[in-house]
Amino acid sequence: MADLRFLLCVLFLFAISTANWASAARFPGRISQPPPSTNQETLRIAVFALGSFWRSEAAFGCLPGVVRTSVGYAGGSKTNPEYRNLGDHAECVRIEYNPKLIQFKQLLDVFWASHDSRQVFGQGPDVGNQYRSIIFTNGTQESRIAALSKEREQAKSRSSVVTTEIQELGVFYPAEAEHQVLSKCLLHDTMFTKFFHLMQKFELKRKWFLLQLIGNLSNDELLTSNLASKLNGYAAELCPSNIQSKISAKIDEIVKTHWPLLRDI
């Protein structure tokens, strides 16, 4: 029965990705996206652990000033951790941002709002040390900002303790290129998830239509694409309401004009 379900889902994915309705937009094949023009020297890096990184990554992608997001592992001692063998590392989100447009303090606000920092040994249904809450810092100034931010979070309620750790960032290990789901219909199929893993831009990859709109970027291009980071947040409905509406309007315009490429937001 599991084999039959697997086959049907793969056939379904193939059908929807190759169908060509006369009234719909004509989608192109894979089109390389030029890298963002932001001066790399102006960018800073923030790394947070706040539970499973599949959804956590999407919480930051739409923020003005965030250039790109990616996921990986940090906070432990094991060399070259892997998803199935993390050791004492935590799942993390790595954020490249322009400090002229968004500050570390603002990223912390999103960090606190996007998870339960008082939950012990996990987040929601995800239980384990790899899902613990951590703010990674780069230098003394960020450590102070993080400590003050944690104090303010704790002051909101004294009935429970904020469990978030504050650590100086050591080595960040990018997650494997392949890691989880091809389609929502296969999301809970345990047999399937043993073999197909695509965790970078997890929410975006569940929306084949959005992937087609930006030209079927390769996994490497999705990892470095500013647009993919934003659409990942949009697909999870985690963008600020004004940005969520702006993206929806752009997509509606593209569908109406039958011009399929979404290049910027």
C-alpha positions in Angstrom: 0.0 0.0 0.0 2.9 2.4 0.9 4.5 1.6 -2.5 1.3 2.4 -4.3 0.9 5.7 -2.5 4.5 6.6 -3.2 4.0 5.9 -7.0 0.7 7.8 -7.1 2.3 10.9 -5.4 5.3 10.9 -7.8 2.9 10.6 -10.8 0.8 13.5 -9.4 3.9 15.7 -8.9 5.0 14.9 -12.5 1.6 15.7 -13.9 1.2 19.1 -12.2 4.7 20.2 -13.0 4.4 19.4 -16.7 0.8 20.3 -17.4 0.3 23.2 -19.9 -3.2 24.6 -19.8 -4.0 27.1 -22.6 -5.5 29.6 -20.1 -2.6 29.5 -17.6 0.8 31.1 -17.6 3.5 29.4 -19.7 6.2 28.5 -17.2 9.8 28.4 -18.4 12.5 25.8 -17.6 15.2 26.4 -15.1 16.5 30.0 -15.4 19.5 31.1 -13.4 18.9 34.0 -11.2 21.6 36.7 -10.9 23.0 37.1 -7.4 21.8 40.1 -5.4 23.8 43.3 -5.9 24.2 44.0 -2.2 27.8 44.7 -1.3 29.0 41.6 0.6 31.2 43.7 2.8 28.2 45.5 4.3 26.5 42.3 5.4 26.4 40.8 8.8 25.6 37.3 10.0 23.1 36.3 12.7 22.5 32.7 13.8 19.6 31.5 15.9 18.3 28.1 17.1 14.6 28.1 17.8 13.3 24.6 17.1 13.0 22.8 13.8 14.7 24.9 11.1 12.3 24.1 8.3 9.8 26.6 9.6 12.2 28.8 11.6 14.0 29.8 8.4 10.8 31.2 6.9 10.3 33.5 9.9 13.2 35.7 8.8 13.2 35.6 5.0 10.7 38.4 4.4 12.2 41.0 6.7 13.4 44.2 5.0 17.2 44.1 5.1 17.5 40.3 5.2 19.4 39.3 2.1 19.3 35.5 2.4 18.7 32.7 4.8 20.0 29.2 5.2 19.9 26.4 7.7 22.4 24.2 9.5 23.9 23.1 12.8 25.8 24.9 15.6 26.3 25.0 19.3 27.9 21.7 19.8 31.3 20.0 19.8 30.9 17.3 17.2 32.9 17.9 14.0 30.9 17.7 10.7 27.5 16.9 12.2 24.7 15.4 10.0 21.0 15.5 10.4 20.8 11.9 11.6 23.9 12.3 13.7 24.0 15.8 15.3 25.7 15.0 18.5 25.2 18.0 20.8 24.5 20.5 18.0 21.2 22.4 17.5 19.3 23.1 14.3 19.9 26.7 13.4 18.9 29.4 11.0 21.7 31.6 9.5 20.7 35.0 8.4 22.7 37.4 6.2 21.4 41.0 6.7 22.2 44.6 5.9 22.7 46.4 9.2 21.8 49.7 7.6 18.3 48.3 7.0 17.7 46.1 10.0 19.4 45.8 13.3 20.4 42.8 15.4 17.8 43.9 18.0 15.0 43.7 15.4 16.1 40.2 14.5 15.9 39.3 18.2 12.3 40.5 18.3 11.4 38.1 15.5 13.4 35.3 17.3 11.4 35.7 20.5 8.1 36.0 18.7 8.7 32.9 16.6 9.1 30.2 19.3 8.4 29.4 22.9 11.6 30.2 24.7 10.2 28.7 27.9 9.7 25.2 26.6 12.2 22.8 27.9 14.0 20.2 25.7 12.2 21.0 22.4 9.7 23.1 20.6 6.0 22.2 20.1 5.8 18.5 19.0 9.6 18.4 18.3 11.3 17.0 21.4 15.1 16.8 21.8 18.3 18.7 22.5 18.6 19.7 18.9 15.5 21.9 19.1 16.7 24.0 22.1 16.7 27.8 22.0 20.0 29.6 21.4 21.1 33.1 20.5 24.5 33.0 18.9 26.6 36.2 19.1 29.5 37.7 17.3 31.5 39.7 19.9 30.8 41.5 23.2 28.3 44.1 21.9 26.0 41.4 20.5 26.4 39.4 23.7 25.2 42.4 25.7 22.3 43.1 23.4 21.3 39.4 23.6 21.5 39.4 27.4 19.4 42.5 27.8 16.9 41.1 25.3 16.6 37.9 27.3 16.1 39.9 30.5 13.2 41.8 28.9 11.7 38.5 27.7 12.0 37.0 31.2 10.4 40.1 32.8 7.2 39.5 30.8 6.4 36.6 33.2 8.2 35.2 36.3 6.0 32.1 36.4 8.4 30.1 34.2 12.1 30.4 33.1 13.3 31.5 29.7 15.5 28.6 28.7 17.3 30.3 25.8 21.1 30.0 25.9 23.5 32.8 24.7 26.6 31.5 23.1 29.5 33.0 21.1 29.2 31.6 17.6 31.7 29.0 16.8 31.5 26.9 13.6 28.3 26.9 11.6 27.8 23.7 9.6 25.5 24.1 6.6 22.8 21.4 6.5 22.9 18.7 3.8 21.8 19.8 0.4 19.1 17.2 0.3 16.8 16.7 3.2 13.0 16.2 3.3 9.9 16.7 1.1 9.0 16.9 -2.5 5.3 17.5 -2.0 2.8 18.2 0.8 1.0 14.9 -0.1 4.2 13.1 0.9 5.0 15.1 4.0 3.9 12.4 6.5 4.9 9.4 4.5 7.7 7.9 6.6 8.9 5.5 3.9 9.3 8.4 1.5 11.1 10.8 3.9 13.8 8.3 4.5 15.0 8.8 0.9 14.0 12.4 -0.2 15.2 15.3 1.8 15.2 19.0 0.7 15.3 21.2 3.8 16.6 24.4 2.5 13.6 26.7 1.7 11.3 24.0 3.0 8.1 26.0 2.8 8.8 27.3 -0.7 9.5 23.8 -2.0 6.0 22.7 -0.9 4.6 25.3 -3.3 5.5 24.1 -6.8 3.7 27.1 -8.4 6.0 29.6 -6.7 9.1 27.6 -7.7 7.9 27.8 -11.3 7.3 31.5 -11.0 10.9 32.2 -10.3 12.2 29.9 -13.0 12.9 26.5 -11.4 16.1 27.5 -9.7 18.6 24.8 -8.7 19.1 23.9 -5.1 22.4 26.0 -5.0 20.6 29.0 -6.5 17.7 28.7 -4.0 20.2 28.7 -1.2 21.7 32.1 -2.3 18.6 33.7 -3.7 17.2 36.8 -1.9 13.9 36.2 -3.7 13.7 32.6 -2.7 14.2 33.6 1.0 11.3 36.1 0.8 9.0 33.6 -1.0 9.9 30.9 1.6 8.5 33.3 4.2 5.5 34.1 2.0 4.7 30.4 1.4 4.6 29.9 5.2 2.4 33.0 5.6 5.0 34.5 8.0 5.8 37.7 6.2 4.6 41.0 7.6 1.1 41.7 6.4 2.1 44.5 4.1 4.8 42.4 2.4 2.5 39.3 2.2 -0.1 41.5 0.4 2.5 43.0 -1.9 3.8 39.6 -3.0 0.2 38.3 -3.5 -0.5 41.3 -5.8 2.6 40.7 -7.8 1.7 37.0 -8.3 -1.8 37.9 -9.3 -0.4 40.4 -11.9 1.9 37.8 -13.4 -0.9 35.2 -13.7 -3.2 37.7 -15.4 -0.6 38.8 -17.9 0.7 35.3 -18.5 4.2 36.5 -17.9 5.6 33.9 -15.6 8.9 35.3 -14.2 9.0 36.8 -10.8 12.3 38.6 -10.5 11.9 40.9 -7.5 9.6 41.9 -4.7 
